[in-house]
Amino acid sequence: MKFKTAKINAFRTWGLLLTMLGMGLMVLGTAGIVFWGSTGKVFAGIGLVIGLISMMASLAIYFWAGMLSTSAVQLECPECHKLTKMLGKTDRCMFCHTILTMDPAEANITAEQLKSQQLNQ
């Protein structure tokens, strides 16, 4: 359950992984010049090009996540009472990973039941 996260955070994680991969390929490609001299220039070129493509994909994913984030529904999590963003019909809280839904057919507790539980506590 700990590895489940909100959709927006998952997109941002993939963007971060692509950024790290791209930077790592660029560094390793450049290190080819140090280890193999002039023949390592081929490895450097390949590493820099693939790294650049990875960094551009990361930029696209971060841009996409940002655009999704601006149109996401903001709501208060019933568990931790923090303001979180939700994409689609179901998503998870960004903080406590509680499953959230806006679809009454998928909810296992109604808003009235939740309010009565909070009043009883």
VENCORSUL-V429546 format. One record per backbone hydrogen bond with DSSP energy under -1.0 kcal/mol. NH is the residue of the N-H (numbers start at 1). CO is the residue of the C=O. Records with the same first field share a line. If there is no record, write none. Layout:
# VENCORSUL-V429546
NH = CO + CO
This chain:
# VENCORSUL-V429546
10 = 6
11 = 7
12 = 8
13 = 9
14 = 10
15 = 11
16 = 12
17 = 13
18 = 14
19 = 15
20 = 16
21 = 17
22 = 18
23 = 19
24 = 20
25 = 21
26 = 22
27 = 23
28 = 24
29 = 25
30 = 26
31 = 27
33 = 30
35 = 31
36 = 32
37 = 33
39 = 36
41 = 38
44 = 40
45 = 41
46 = 42
47 = 43
48 = 44
49 = 45
50 = 46
51 = 47
52 = 48
53 = 49
54 = 50
55 = 51
56 = 52
57 = 53
58 = 54
59 = 55
60 = 56
61 = 57
62 = 58
63 = 59
64 = 60
65 = 61
66 = 62
67 = 63
68 = 64
69 = 65
70 = 66
73 = 86
75 = 84
77 = 82
81 = 77
84 = 75
86 = 73
91 = 100
93 = 98
100 = 91
102 = 89
106 = 103
114 = 110
115 = 111
116 = 112
117 = 113
118 = 114
119 = 115
120 = 116
